[in-house]
């Protein structure tokens, strides 16, 4: 029987959007899937050796807020200086208190499970990114390479 395949496109570079590709990718690999994640545009931030990911409630109406803030705290308040750092800190503490692995841990787990991580070469060039800033084990290729794999995938996700 042929191995199932999961193709993921990761386009977001914030803390809350970093979890889905690594959780889904590592889980699928543990279930025997061949997995490839194509990181493009802001998703390339997830491949940096030193992560500085933040979360923001702006543009994210589904984000649960502490103390029911989403009901009484005006959206404009989320733009106040220091609010993004505060929300990021609160999210990290919440994740840790629930035993959720860090992005670095999930990323390492994914690599150990042979999840292939492909950095979009066009985006790397577009933003003049230094590949020395990325973790080891990353491959560099264009969209055509992704389609080679995704065209044969059983599941394809855009995150």
ChimeraX attribute file (.defattr): number of C-alpha atoms within 10 A of each C-alpha:
attribute: neighborCount
match mode: 1-to-1
recipient: residues
	/A:1	3
	/A:2	5
	/A:3	9
	/A:4	16
	/A:5	20
	/A:6	22
	/A:7	26
	/A:8	24
	/A:9	19
	/A:10	25
	/A:11	20
	/A:12	19
	/A:13	22
	/A:14	19
	/A:15	20
	/A:16	17
	/A:17	18
	/A:18	25
	/A:19	19
	/A:20	13
	/A:21	28
	/A:22	25
	/A:23	17
	/A:24	16
	/A:25	29
	/A:26	24
	/A:27	16
	/A:28	19
	/A:29	23
	/A:30	15
	/A:31	10
	/A:32	13
	/A:33	22
	/A:34	21
	/A:35	26
	/A:36	24
	/A:37	23
	/A:38	27
	/A:39	28
	/A:40	23
	/A:41	18
	/A:42	14
	/A:43	22
	/A:44	21
	/A:45	22
	/A:46	29
	/A:47	22
	/A:48	16
	/A:49	13
	/A:50	12
	/A:51	15
	/A:52	11
	/A:53	15
	/A:54	19
	/A:55	23
	/A:56	19
	/A:57	18
	/A:58	13
	/A:59	8
	/A:60	9
	/A:61	10
	/A:62	8
	/A:63	13
	/A:64	11
	/A:65	15
	/A:66	10
	/A:67	9
	/A:68	9
	/A:69	11
	/A:70	15
	/A:71	9
	/A:72	8
	/A:73	12
	/A:74	10
	/A:75	15
	/A:76	8
	/A:77	10
	/A:78	15
	/A:79	13
	/A:80	9
	/A:81	9
	/A:82	10
	/A:83	15
	/A:84	17
	/A:85	13
	/A:86	14
	/A:87	18
	/A:88	20
	/A:89	14
	/A:90	15
	/A:91	19
	/A:92	18
	/A:93	13
	/A:94	12
	/A:95	13
	/A:96	12
	/A:97	9
	/A:98	9
	/A:99	9
	/A:100	14
	/A:101	14
	/A:102	15
	/A:103	18
	/A:104	17
	/A:105	12
	/A:106	19
	/A:107	24
	/A:108	16
	/A:109	20
	/A:110	24
	/A:111	19
	/A:112	12
	/A:113	18
	/A:114	18
	/A:115	24
	/A:116	19
	/A:117	21
	/A:118	24
	/A:119	26
	/A:120	22
	/A:121	18
	/A:122	15
	/A:123	18
	/A:124	17
	/A:125	11
	/A:126	10
	/A:127	10
	/A:128	9
	/A:129	13
	/A:130	10
	/A:131	16
	/A:132	9
	/A:133	12
	/A:134	18
	/A:135	14
	/A:136	13
	/A:137	13
	/A:138	15
	/A:139	12
	/A:140	16
	/A:141	16
	/A:142	15
	/A:143	14
	/A:144	9
	/A:145	13
	/A:146	20
	/A:147	13
	/A:148	10
	/A:149	16
	/A:150	22
	/A:151	12
	/A:152	13
	/A:153	19
	/A:154	13
	/A:155	14
	/A:156	17
	/A:157	13
	/A:158	11
	/A:159	15
